[in-house]
Amino acid sequence: MHTKTIRVLIVDDHDVVRRGLGVFLRAFEDFELVGEASNGLEAISMCAEKQPNVVLMDIVMPEMDGITATQHIHQRYPAIRVIALTSLKDDELVNKMLRAGAASFILKDTSIDCLADAIRSAGVQSQP
C-alpha cells in the first residue's frame, strides 16, 4: 500500500533540534523534509514557498514566536497543520497555541513513535 508523502517544515531556533528532527524525518519513507526555519517569520515565508502539509513549530523563538507564527499560518494557509513541539510544560502556552490554530501539542521528550503518529494524523487532516 502506497501512502501519500507528508511534507514537513521544521521551525526551531536551535540548530541541533532542527538537525535531529531532520534525521528523524528522513528515517520514514512517508515523510519529506521540505525545509527548516529558525523563527516564525522564516516559517511563514517558507510555508508560501515550500507548501508543507505539516509544520513542527517551537514556541519560544526570537523575532517571532510560534504562537504568532501559527496564527499567521492558520489564517493564510488553513490546510497546513501546525504541531506545537516544545520542551515547556505550560498549560497557558498549550492553550494559546491551540487557540492560534495548532492541530496538536507535543512535548520534545515524547517518543519517536508518538511524534510520527502525530505527524501522520496532522498530515491526513491537511490533505484533500
N, CA, C and O atoms as CSV, one atom per row, in Angstrom:
chain,resi,resn,atom,element,x,y,z
A,1,MET,N,N,0.835,-1.184,0.000
A,1,MET,CA,C,0.000,0.000,0.000
A,1,MET,C,C,0.878,1.245,0.000
A,1,MET,O,O,1.754,1.390,0.853
A,2,HIS,N,N,0.650,2.126,-0.936
A,2,HIS,CA,C,1.418,3.361,-1.026
A,2,HIS,C,C,0.658,4.480,-0.316
A,2,HIS,O,O,-0.505,4.746,-0.618
A,3,THR,N,N,1.328,5.123,0.620
A,3,THR,CA,C,0.710,6.257,1.296
A,3,THR,C,C,1.308,7.538,0.732
A,3,THR,O,O,2.455,7.558,0.287
A,4,LYS,N,N,0.529,8.588,0.755
A,4,LYS,CA,C,0.990,9.870,0.246
A,4,LYS,C,C,2.063,10.436,1.176
A,4,LYS,O,O,1.954,10.343,2.399
A,5,THR,N,N,3.088,11.017,0.585
A,5,THR,CA,C,4.169,11.603,1.362
A,5,THR,C,C,3.675,12.857,2.076
A,5,THR,O,O,2.977,13.687,1.493
A,6,ILE,N,N,4.047,12.979,3.339
A,6,ILE,CA,C,3.683,14.147,4.147
A,6,ILE,C,C,4.868,15.102,4.144
A,6,ILE,O,O,5.960,14.763,4.602
A,7,ARG,N,N,4.637,16.290,3.626
A,7,ARG,CA,C,5.682,17.317,3.529
A,7,ARG,C,C,5.757,18.078,4.856
A,7,ARG,O,O,4.761,18.634,5.320
A,8,VAL,N,N,6.953,18.094,5.461
A,8,VAL,CA,C,7.115,18.647,6.803
A,8,VAL,C,C,8.123,19.789,6.806
A,8,VAL,O,O,9.194,19.691,6.207
A,9,LEU,N,N,7.763,20.873,7.489
A,9,LEU,CA,C,8.648,22.008,7.742
A,9,LEU,C,C,8.969,22.020,9.229
A,9,LEU,O,O,8.067,21.923,10.061
A,10,ILE,N,N,10.254,22.140,9.569
A,10,ILE,CA,C,10.691,22.206,10.963
A,10,ILE,C,C,10.983,23.660,11.312
A,10,ILE,O,O,11.684,24.349,10.571
A,11,VAL,N,N,10.445,24.132,12.448
A,11,VAL,CA,C,10.689,25.502,12.898
A,11,VAL,C,C,11.164,25.458,14.344
A,11,VAL,O,O,10.396,25.130,15.249
A,12,ASP,N,N,12.438,25.791,14.557
A,12,ASP,CA,C,13.018,25.806,15.900
A,12,ASP,C,C,14.258,26.685,15.856
A,12,ASP,O,O,15.002,26.657,14.876
A,13,ASP,N,N,14.489,27.464,16.905
A,13,ASP,CA,C,15.641,28.353,16.914
A,13,ASP,C,C,16.942,27.639,17.275
A,13,ASP,O,O,18.009,28.250,17.212
A,14,HIS,N,N,16.881,26.383,17.644
A,14,HIS,CA,C,18.087,25.622,17.980
A,14,HIS,C,C,18.471,24.709,16.816
A,14,HIS,O,O,17.716,23.816,16.433
A,15,ASP,N,N,19.651,24.949,16.269
A,15,ASP,CA,C,20.136,24.185,15.124
A,15,ASP,C,C,20.180,22.687,15.419
A,15,ASP,O,O,19.812,21.877,14.568
A,16,VAL,N,N,20.623,22.318,16.606
A,16,VAL,CA,C,20.741,20.900,16.950
A,16,VAL,C,C,19.371,20.214,16.948
A,16,VAL,O,O,19.265,19.045,16.578
A,17,VAL,N,N,18.338,20.927,17.355
A,17,VAL,CA,C,16.979,20.367,17.340
A,17,VAL,C,C,16.513,20.180,15.896
A,17,VAL,O,O,15.959,19.137,15.547
A,18,ARG,N,N,16.742,21.198,15.058
A,18,ARG,CA,C,16.346,21.081,13.650
A,18,ARG,C,C,17.059,19.915,12.971
A,18,ARG,O,O,16.444,19.146,12.232
A,19,ARG,N,N,18.352,19.792,13.226
A,19,ARG,CA,C,19.121,18.700,12.607
A,19,ARG,C,C,18.642,17.339,13.102
A,19,ARG,O,O,18.501,16.403,12.315
A,20,GLY,N,N,18.396,17.230,14.396
A,20,GLY,CA,C,17.917,15.967,14.957
A,20,GLY,C,C,16.561,15.574,14.399
A,20,GLY,O,O,16.335,14.410,14.068
A,21,LEU,N,N,15.662,16.535,14.296
A,21,LEU,CA,C,14.347,16.258,13.715
A,21,LEU,C,C,14.462,15.891,12.238
A,21,LEU,O,O,13.703,15.064,11.732
A,22,GLY,N,N,15.418,16.515,11.555
A,22,GLY,CA,C,15.639,16.174,10.150
A,22,GLY,C,C,16.075,14.728,9.983
A,22,GLY,O,O,15.591,14.029,9.092
A,23,VAL,N,N,16.986,14.277,10.835
A,23,VAL,CA,C,17.424,12.875,10.808
A,23,VAL,C,C,16.235,11.960,11.084
A,23,VAL,O,O,16.053,10.946,10.411
A,24,PHE,N,N,15.434,12.324,12.073
A,24,PHE,CA,C,14.238,11.550,12.419
A,24,PHE,C,C,13.303,11.430,11.217
A,24,PHE,O,O,12.854,10.332,10.889
A,25,LEU,N,N,13.010,12.546,10.563
A,25,LEU,CA,C,12.066,12.542,9.441
A,25,LEU,C,C,12.568,11.704,8.272
A,25,LEU,O,O,11.791,11.012,7.613
A,26,ARG,N,N,13.875,11.771,8.019
A,26,ARG,CA,C,14.442,11.024,6.890
A,26,ARG,C,C,14.392,9.511,7.108
A,26,ARG,O,O,14.554,8.746,6.157
A,27,ALA,N,N,14.174,9.080,8.327
A,27,ALA,CA,C,14.097,7.644,8.632
A,27,ALA,C,C,12.765,7.032,8.197
A,27,ALA,O,O,12.614,5.810,8.200
A,28,PHE,N,N,11.807,7.868,7.825
A,28,PHE,CA,C,10.477,7.394,7.444
A,28,PHE,C,C,10.228,7.678,5.965
A,28,PHE,O,O,10.452,8.794,5.496
A,29,GLU,N,N,9.768,6.674,5.239
A,29,GLU,CA,C,9.512,6.840,3.807
A,29,GLU,C,C,8.336,7.762,3.516
A,29,GLU,O,O,8.268,8.358,2.441
A,30,ASP,N,N,7.410,7.884,4.461
A,30,ASP,CA,C,6.218,8.696,4.197
A,30,ASP,C,C,6.367,10.157,4.623
A,30,ASP,O,O,5.411,10.926,4.519
A,31,PHE,N,N,7.553,10.554,5.102
A,31,PHE,CA,C,7.811,11.953,5.457
A,31,PHE,C,C,8.845,12.536,4.503
A,31,PHE,O,O,9.816,11.874,4.136
A,32,GLU,N,N,8.620,13.790,4.108
A,32,GLU,CA,C,9.596,14.523,3.305
A,32,GLU,C,C,9.891,15.846,4.005
A,32,GLU,O,O,8.992,16.662,4.205
A,33,LEU,N,N,11.144,16.053,4.373
A,33,LEU,CA,C,11.555,17.317,4.973
A,33,LEU,C,C,11.687,18.340,3.852
A,33,LEU,O,O,12.547,18.207,2.981
A,34,VAL,N,N,10.831,19.363,3.874
A,34,VAL,CA,C,10.846,20.360,2.798
A,34,VAL,C,C,11.580,21.631,3.186
A,34,VAL,O,O,11.860,22.467,2.327
A,35,GLY,N,N,11.899,21.796,4.479
A,35,GLY,CA,C,12.621,22.984,4.881
A,35,GLY,C,C,12.766,23.105,6.379
A,35,GLY,O,O,12.124,22.399,7.157
A,36,GLU,N,N,13.649,24.041,6.760
A,36,GLU,CA,C,13.894,24.349,8.164
A,36,GLU,C,C,13.894,25.860,8.329
A,36,GLU,O,O,14.422,26.588,7.488
A,37,ALA,N,N,13.301,26.323,9.415
A,37,ALA,CA,C,13.273,27.750,9.732
A,37,ALA,C,C,13.695,27.926,11.183
A,37,ALA,O,O,13.452,27.053,12.016
A,38,SER,N,N,14.332,29.063,11.487
A,38,SER,CA,C,14.810,29.294,12.850
A,38,SER,C,C,13.935,30.260,13.640
A,38,SER,O,O,14.212,30.535,14.807
A,39,ASN,N,N,12.871,30.780,13.007
A,39,ASN,CA,C,11.936,31.653,13.727
A,39,ASN,C,C,10.610,31.709,12.966
A,39,ASN,O,O,10.490,31.186,11.858
A,40,GLY,N,N,9.636,32.344,13.576
A,40,GLY,CA,C,8.303,32.398,12.994
A,40,GLY,C,C,8.219,33.146,11.678
A,40,GLY,O,O,7.451,32.759,10.796
A,41,LEU,N,N,8.999,34.214,11.530
A,41,LEU,CA,C,8.981,34.966,10.270
A,41,LEU,C,C,9.440,34.093,9.112
A,41,LEU,O,O,8.825,34.084,8.046
A,42,GLU,N,N,10.531,33.358,9.332
A,42,GLU,CA,C,11.026,32.453,8.293
A,42,GLU,C,C,9.987,31.372,7.995
A,42,GLU,O,O,9.805,30.975,6.844
A,43,ALA,N,N,9.315,30.905,9.035
A,43,ALA,CA,C,8.315,29.840,8.868
A,43,ALA,C,C,7.187,30.282,7.941
A,43,ALA,O,O,6.781,29.533,7.053
A,44,ILE,N,N,6.684,31.487,8.145
A,44,ILE,CA,C,5.590,31.996,7.312
A,44,ILE,C,C,6.033,32.083,5.853
A,44,ILE,O,O,5.306,31.669,4.950
A,45,SER,N,N,7.223,32.620,5.633
A,45,SER,CA,C,7.766,32.734,4.281
A,45,SER,C,C,7.943,31.359,3.643
A,45,SER,O,O,7.621,31.169,2.470
A,46,MET,N,N,8.452,30.407,4.411
A,46,MET,CA,C,8.694,29.070,3.871
A,46,MET,C,C,7.399,28.307,3.604
A,46,MET,O,O,7.363,27.436,2.735
A,47,CYS,N,N,6.347,28.625,4.336
A,47,CYS,CA,C,5.054,27.974,4.063
A,47,CYS,C,C,4.564,28.338,2.666
A,47,CYS,O,O,4.016,27.495,1.956
A,48,ALA,N,N,4.762,29.586,2.278
A,48,ALA,CA,C,4.360,30.017,0.935
A,48,ALA,C,C,5.219,29.336,-0.122
A,48,ALA,O,O,4.716,28.895,-1.155
A,49,GLU,N,N,6.507,29.255,0.143
A,49,GLU,CA,C,7.457,28.718,-0.832
A,49,GLU,C,C,7.430,27.189,-0.919
A,49,GLU,O,O,7.430,26.631,-2.016
A,50,LYS,N,N,7.408,26.520,0.220
A,50,LYS,CA,C,7.580,25.056,0.261
A,50,LYS,C,C,6.276,24.267,0.332
A,50,LYS,O,O,6.260,23.072,0.037
A,51,GLN,N,N,5.199,24.915,0.715
A,51,GLN,CA,C,3.873,24.295,0.813
A,51,GLN,C,C,3.881,22.973,1.592
A,51,GLN,O,O,3.534,21.925,1.048
A,52,PRO,N,N,4.279,23.031,2.866
A,52,PRO,CA,C,4.264,21.810,3.676
A,52,PRO,C,C,2.837,21.391,4.020
A,52,PRO,O,O,1.912,22.203,3.976
A,53,ASN,N,N,2.672,20.126,4.360
A,53,ASN,CA,C,1.402,19.657,4.913
A,53,ASN,C,C,1.370,19.905,6.411
A,53,ASN,O,O,0.329,20.227,6.984
A,54,VAL,N,N,2.551,19.746,7.044
A,54,VAL,CA,C,2.667,19.831,8.500
A,54,VAL,C,C,3.862,20.704,8.857
A,54,VAL,O,O,4.914,20.624,8.222
A,55,VAL,N,N,3.691,21.541,9.881
A,55,VAL,CA,C,4.776,22.349,10.428
A,55,VAL,C,C,4.995,21.920,11.876
A,55,VAL,O,O,4.068,21.946,12.686
A,56,LEU,N,N,6.233,21.524,12.196
A,56,LEU,CA,C,6.612,21.267,13.586
A,56,LEU,C,C,7.125,22.585,14.133
A,56,LEU,O,O,8.189,23.046,13.721
A,57,MET,N,N,6.390,23.207,15.057
A,57,MET,CA,C,6.634,24.584,15.484
A,57,MET,C,C,7.043,24.670,16.948
A,57,MET,O,O,6.293,24.278,17.842
A,58,ASP,N,N,8.247,25.191,17.178
A,58,ASP,CA,C,8.663,25.538,18.535
A,58,ASP,C,C,7.842,26.755,18.959
A,58,ASP,O,O,7.253,27.430,18.115
A,59,ILE,N,N,7.802,27.035,20.249
A,59,ILE,CA,C,7.008,28.176,20.712
A,59,ILE,C,C,7.875,29.401,20.978
A,59,ILE,O,O,7.607,30.478,20.447
A,60,VAL,N,N,8.910,29.244,21.795
A,60,VAL,CA,C,9.740,30.379,22.191
A,60,VAL,C,C,10.907,30.505,21.208
A,60,VAL,O,O,11.812,29.670,21.180
A,61,MET,N,N,10.859,31.580,20.396
A,61,MET,CA,C,11.895,31.831,19.393
A,61,MET,C,C,12.085,33.334,19.244
A,61,MET,O,O,11.186,34.108,19.574
A,62,PRO,N,N,13.257,33.757,18.748
A,62,PRO,CA,C,13.474,35.187,18.515
A,62,PRO,C,C,12.703,35.674,17.286
A,62,PRO,O,O,12.243,34.872,16.473
A,63,GLU,N,N,12.573,36.967,17.165
A,63,GLU,CA,C,11.938,37.673,16.042
A,63,GLU,C,C,10.433,37.477,15.971
A,63,GLU,O,O,9.695,38.462,15.941
A,64,MET,N,N,9.956,36.245,15.945
A,64,MET,CA,C,8.520,35.977,16.009
A,64,MET,C,C,8.331,34.616,16.660
A,64,MET,O,O,8.900,33.617,16.221
A,65,ASP,N,N,7.522,34.593,17.714
A,65,ASP,CA,C,7.314,33.332,18.436
A,65,ASP,C,C,6.385,32.395,17.672
A,65,ASP,O,O,5.771,32.777,16.676
A,66,GLY,N,N,6.298,31.168,18.158
A,66,GLY,CA,C,5.493,30.153,17.499
A,66,GLY,C,C,4.003,30.419,17.551
A,66,GLY,O,O,3.273,30.023,16.642
A,67,ILE,N,N,3.539,31.081,18.594
A,67,ILE,CA,C,2.108,31.386,18.714
A,67,ILE,C,C,1.685,32.358,17.613
A,67,ILE,O,O,0.700,32.125,16.911
A,68,THR,N,N,2.436,33.442,17.471
A,68,THR,CA,C,2.128,34.442,16.445
A,68,THR,C,C,2.264,33.842,15.048
A,68,THR,O,O,1.419,34.072,14.183
A,69,ALA,N,N,3.331,33.073,14.832
A,69,ALA,CA,C,3.534,32.444,13.525
A,69,ALA,C,C,2.397,31.477,13.207
A,69,ALA,O,O,1.930,31.418,12.070
A,70,THR,N,N,1.956,30.725,14.201
A,70,THR,CA,C,0.857,29.778,13.994
A,70,THR,C,C,-0.422,30.510,13.603
A,70,THR,O,O,-1.154,30.052,12.726
A,71,GLN,N,N,-0.696,31.649,14.247
A,71,GLN,CA,C,-1.873,32.450,13.882
A,71,GLN,C,C,-1.816,32.855,12.410
A,71,GLN,O,O,-2.799,32.711,11.683
A,72,HIS,N,N,-0.662,33.363,11.977
A,72,HIS,CA,C,-0.498,33.801,10.585
A,72,HIS,C,C,-0.649,32.628,9.617
A,72,HIS,O,O,-1.345,32.733,8.608
A,73,ILE,N,N,0.004,31.516,9.930
A,73,ILE,CA,C,-0.065,30.347,9.048
A,73,ILE,C,C,-1.496,29.829,8.969
A,73,ILE,O,O,-1.987,29.511,7.886
A,74,HIS,N,N,-2.157,29.745,10.107
A,74,HIS,CA,C,-3.534,29.235,10.149
A,74,HIS,C,C,-4.481,30.123,9.327
A,74,HIS,O,O,-5.383,29.621,8.657
A,75,GLN,N,N,-4.269,31.445,9.383
A,75,GLN,CA,C,-5.115,32.372,8.624
A,75,GLN,C,C,-4.820,32.332,7.127
A,75,GLN,O,O,-5.742,32.328,6.311
A,76,ARG,N,N,-3.536,32.302,6.765
A,76,ARG,CA,C,-3.147,32.364,5.352
A,76,ARG,C,C,-3.216,31.012,4.640
A,76,ARG,O,O,-3.546,30.937,3.457
A,77,TYR,N,N,-2.903,29.962,5.370
A,77,TYR,CA,C,-2.799,28.624,4.770
A,77,TYR,C,C,-3.571,27.624,5.630
A,77,TYR,O,O,-2.958,26.802,6.311
A,78,PRO,N,N,-4.886,27.679,5.612
A,78,PRO,CA,C,-5.687,26.855,6.527
A,78,PRO,C,C,-5.514,25.348,6.352
A,78,PRO,O,O,-5.844,24.589,7.262
A,79,ALA,N,N,-5.009,24.901,5.212
A,79,ALA,CA,C,-4.806,23.458,5.013
A,79,ALA,C,C,-3.553,22.943,5.721
A,79,ALA,O,O,-3.432,21.745,5.978
A,80,ILE,N,N,-2.620,23.847,6.036
A,80,ILE,CA,C,-1.389,23.434,6.720
A,80,ILE,C,C,-1.697,23.187,8.187
A,80,ILE,O,O,-2.335,24.011,8.842
A,81,ARG,N,N,-1.248,22.061,8.696
A,81,ARG,CA,C,-1.448,21.714,10.106
A,81,ARG,C,C,-0.166,21.995,10.880
A,81,ARG,O,O,0.915,21.548,10.497
A,82,VAL,N,N,-0.299,22.737,11.968
A,82,VAL,CA,C,0.831,23.069,12.833
A,82,VAL,C,C,0.785,22.176,14.063
A,82,VAL,O,O,-0.247,22.055,14.722
A,83,ILE,N,N,1.917,21.555,14.361
A,83,ILE,CA,C,2.074,20.801,15.600
A,83,ILE,C,C,3.034,21.585,16.477
A,83,ILE,O,O,4.187,21.799,16.103
A,84,ALA,N,N,2.568,22.012,17.636
A,84,ALA,CA,C,3.439,22.692,18.586
A,84,ALA,C,C,4.371,21.650,19.182
A,84,ALA,O,O,3.921,20.628,19.700
A,85,LEU,N,N,5.668,21.910,19.108
A,85,LEU,CA,C,6.671,20.982,19.623
A,85,LEU,C,C,7.587,21.767,20.543
A,85,LEU,O,O,8.381,22.586,20.078
A,86,THR,N,N,7.485,21.526,21.845
A,86,THR,CA,C,8.221,22.330,22.807
A,86,THR,C,C,8.649,21.507,24.011
A,86,THR,O,O,8.132,20.416,24.255
A,87,SER,N,N,9.593,22.043,24.752
A,87,SER,CA,C,10.029,21.399,25.993
A,87,SER,C,C,9.310,21.998,27.199
A,87,SER,O,O,9.490,21.533,28.325
A,88,LEU,N,N,8.502,23.023,26.969
A,88,LEU,CA,C,7.825,23.720,28.064
A,88,LEU,C,C,6.506,23.040,28.423
A,88,LEU,O,O,5.631,22.872,27.574
A,89,LYS,N,N,6.378,22.658,29.675
A,89,LYS,CA,C,5.128,22.052,30.156
A,89,LYS,C,C,4.305,23.154,30.817
A,89,LYS,O,O,4.288,23.284,32.041
A,90,ASP,N,N,3.628,23.937,29.993
A,90,ASP,CA,C,2.916,25.120,30.463
A,90,ASP,C,C,1.512,25.122,29.858
A,90,ASP,O,O,1.354,25.297,28.650
A,91,ASP,N,N,0.498,24.929,30.697
A,91,ASP,CA,C,-0.885,24.859,30.214
A,91,ASP,C,C,-1.311,26.119,29.468
A,91,ASP,O,O,-2.052,26.037,28.489
A,92,GLU,N,N,-0.850,27.280,29.921
A,92,GLU,CA,C,-1.222,28.532,29.262
A,92,GLU,C,C,-0.678,28.577,27.833
A,92,GLU,O,O,-1.381,28.992,26.912
A,93,LEU,N,N,0.579,28.148,27.652
A,93,LEU,CA,C,1.152,28.119,26.307
A,93,LEU,C,C,0.426,27.118,25.414
A,93,LEU,O,O,0.184,27.385,24.237
A,94,VAL,N,N,0.084,25.968,25.980
A,94,VAL,CA,C,-0.670,24.962,25.229
A,94,VAL,C,C,-1.970,25.576,24.727
A,94,VAL,O,O,-2.297,25.468,23.546
A,95,ASN,N,N,-2.701,26.212,25.614
A,95,ASN,CA,C,-3.978,26.822,25.239
A,95,ASN,C,C,-3.806,27.925,24.204
A,95,ASN,O,O,-4.616,28.044,23.285
A,96,LYS,N,N,-2.752,28.739,24.345
A,96,LYS,CA,C,-2.504,29.806,23.370
A,96,LYS,C,C,-2.198,29.228,21.989
A,96,LYS,O,O,-2.682,29.734,20.977
A,97,MET,N,N,-1.395,28.168,21.953
A,97,MET,CA,C,-1.071,27.547,20.666
A,97,MET,C,C,-2.312,26.942,20.013
A,97,MET,O,O,-2.519,27.082,18.808
A,98,LEU,N,N,-3.128,26.275,20.810
A,98,LEU,CA,C,-4.342,25.665,20.259
A,98,LEU,C,C,-5.316,26.729,19.770
A,98,LEU,O,O,-5.945,26.562,18.725
A,99,ARG,N,N,-5.447,27.833,20.525
A,99,ARG,CA,C,-6.314,28.931,20.083
A,99,ARG,C,C,-5.768,29.595,18.815
A,99,ARG,O,O,-6.531,30.098,17.990
A,100,ALA,N,N,-4.441,29.591,18.671
A,100,ALA,CA,C,-3.821,30.186,17.479
A,100,ALA,C,C,-4.034,29.329,16.238
A,100,ALA,O,O,-3.847,29.794,15.114
A,101,GLY,N,N,-4.428,28.074,16.447
A,101,GLY,CA,C,-4.705,27.213,15.302
A,101,GLY,C,C,-3.885,25.942,15.228
A,101,GLY,O,O,-3.996,25.198,14.253
A,102,ALA,N,N,-3.063,25.672,16.236
A,102,ALA,CA,C,-2.278,24.431,16.224
A,102,ALA,C,C,-3.207,23.219,16.262
A,102,ALA,O,O,-4.214,23.216,16.971
A,103,ALA,N,N,-2.858,22.200,15.496
A,103,ALA,CA,C,-3.656,20.972,15.451
A,103,ALA,C,C,-3.408,20.107,16.679
A,103,ALA,O,O,-4.300,19.393,17.138
A,104,SER,N,N,-2.188,20.178,17.205
A,104,SER,CA,C,-1.851,19.394,18.397
A,104,SER,C,C,-0.626,19.976,19.075
A,104,SER,O,O,0.010,20.899,18.564
A,105,PHE,N,N,-0.308,19.422,20.229
A,105,PHE,CA,C,0.771,19.916,21.073
A,105,PHE,C,C,1.562,18.708,21.557
A,105,PHE,O,O,1.001,17.816,22.194
A,106,ILE,N,N,2.855,18.669,21.263
A,106,ILE,CA,C,3.708,17.541,21.630
A,106,ILE,C,C,4.921,18.068,22.390
A,106,ILE,O,O,5.527,19.063,21.992
A,107,LEU,N,N,5.271,17.396,23.485
A,107,LEU,CA,C,6.485,17.755,24.219
A,107,LEU,C,C,7.699,17.142,23.533
A,107,LEU,O,O,7.610,16.058,22.956
A,108,LYS,N,N,8.836,17.836,23.597
A,108,LYS,CA,C,10.043,17.364,22.929
A,108,LYS,C,C,10.578,16.065,23.521
A,108,LYS,O,O,11.379,15.381,22.882
A,109,ASP,N,N,10.154,15.718,24.718
A,109,ASP,CA,C,10.629,14.457,25.303
A,109,ASP,C,C,9.719,13.275,24.957
A,109,ASP,O,O,9.829,12.213,25.571
A,110,THR,N,N,8.837,13.445,23.998
A,110,THR,CA,C,7.930,12.379,23.573
A,110,THR,C,C,8.697,11.277,22.844
A,110,THR,O,O,9.845,11.472,22.443
A,111,SER,N,N,8.073,10.148,22.679
A,111,SER,CA,C,8.715,9.048,21.950
A,111,SER,C,C,8.685,9.326,20.448
A,111,SER,O,O,7.858,10.095,19.958
A,112,ILE,N,N,9.591,8.693,19.742
A,112,ILE,CA,C,9.645,8.821,18.287
A,112,ILE,C,C,8.336,8.353,17.665
A,112,ILE,O,O,7.815,8.989,16.748
A,113,ASP,N,N,7.808,7.242,18.164
A,113,ASP,CA,C,6.552,6.713,17.622
A,113,ASP,C,C,5.396,7.687,17.815
A,113,ASP,O,O,4.567,7.859,16.921
A,114,CYS,N,N,5.343,8.322,18.982
A,114,CYS,CA,C,4.270,9.282,19.268
A,114,CYS,C,C,4.367,10.491,18.326
A,114,CYS,O,O,3.355,10.963,17.807
A,115,LEU,N,N,5.586,10.984,18.112
A,115,LEU,CA,C,5.769,12.117,17.207
A,115,LEU,C,C,5.403,11.724,15.773
A,115,LEU,O,O,4.741,12.487,15.070
A,116,ALA,N,N,5.831,10.547,15.344
A,116,ALA,CA,C,5.494,10.084,13.992
A,116,ALA,C,C,3.982,9.958,13.829
A,116,ALA,O,O,3.433,10.346,12.798
A,117,ASP,N,N,3.310,9.419,14.840
A,117,ASP,CA,C,1.847,9.294,14.785
A,117,ASP,C,C,1.173,10.662,14.699
A,117,ASP,O,O,0.206,10.834,13.958
A,118,ALA,N,N,1.687,11.637,15.460
A,118,ALA,CA,C,1.116,12.990,15.436
A,118,ALA,C,C,1.284,13.624,14.058
A,118,ALA,O,O,0.370,14.278,13.556
A,119,ILE,N,N,2.452,13.430,13.448
A,119,ILE,CA,C,2.694,13.979,12.110
A,119,ILE,C,C,1.757,13.323,11.100
A,119,ILE,O,O,1.172,14.004,10.257
A,120,ARG,N,N,1.615,12.018,11.184
A,120,ARG,CA,C,0.720,11.312,10.250
A,120,ARG,C,C,-0.730,11.765,10.422
A,120,ARG,O,O,-1.439,11.983,9.439
A,121,SER,N,N,-1.159,11.902,11.656
A,121,SER,CA,C,-2.531,12.341,11.920
A,121,SER,C,C,-2.771,13.737,11.351
A,121,SER,O,O,-3.783,13.981,10.693
A,122,ALA,N,N,-1.838,14.648,11.608
A,122,ALA,CA,C,-1.968,16.010,11.083
A,122,ALA,C,C,-1.864,16.014,9.561
A,122,ALA,O,O,-2.566,16.770,8.890
A,123,GLY,N,N,-0.993,15.175,9.019
A,123,GLY,CA,C,-0.817,15.103,7.573
A,123,GLY,C,C,-2.070,14.647,6.857
A,123,GLY,O,O,-2.401,15.161,5.789
A,124,VAL,N,N,-2.766,13.690,7.436
A,124,VAL,CA,C,-4.029,13.212,6.862
A,124,VAL,C,C,-5.059,14.340,6.865
A,124,VAL,O,O,-5.809,14.496,5.902
A,125,GLN,N,N,-5.097,15.126,7.942
A,125,GLN,CA,C,-6.044,16.238,8.046
A,125,GLN,C,C,-5.754,17.318,7.011
A,125,GLN,O,O,-6.668,18.016,6.571
A,126,SER,N,N,-4.486,17.461,6.617
A,126,SER,CA,C,-4.114,18.551,5.708
A,126,SER,C,C,-4.358,18.221,4.245
A,126,SER,O,O,-4.346,19.116,3.399
A,127,GLN,N,N,-4.581,16.946,3.934
A,127,GLN,CA,C,-4.723,16.545,2.537
A,127,GLN,C,C,-6.194,16.410,2.160
A,127,GLN,O,O,-7.005,15.939,2.958
A,128,PRO,N,N,-6.537,16.828,0.929
A,128,PRO,CA,C,-7.935,16.756,0.493
A,128,PRO,C,C,-8.422,15.328,0.346
A,128,PRO,O,O,-9.578,15.104,-0.014
